[in-house]
Amino acid sequence: MTVQPPNVYAAHEAHIMDNCSSGEILREVVLSLRNGYRYPMPLHRLRLLGDERYDIAMALINHYRQNGECQEMHELAEKISETYPGEVLK
């Protein structure tokens, strides 16, 4: 039996949901991947991330590039919308 690695969204959820500026940027990445027309993200904001959070952002983008949308992404985007409604309305 093969053990599946944790989904990239689940593996980094704590960092994404963290109530700090880098968490906010990671949430922008998730929302933009889900619906970039409704939640456009200025890419220059990625330079504000430290190395660890930048690597997480790239992992999210790479996962989306390789796999497209997935249920875990939609679930996390919903959680972001419920937890940080003010950010979603920006």
Summary of the structure (lengths in Angstrom):
residues: 90
radius of gyration: 12.6
end to end distance: 45.2
largest distance: 45.2
contacts: 231
relative contact order: 0.19
helix: 70%
strand: 0%
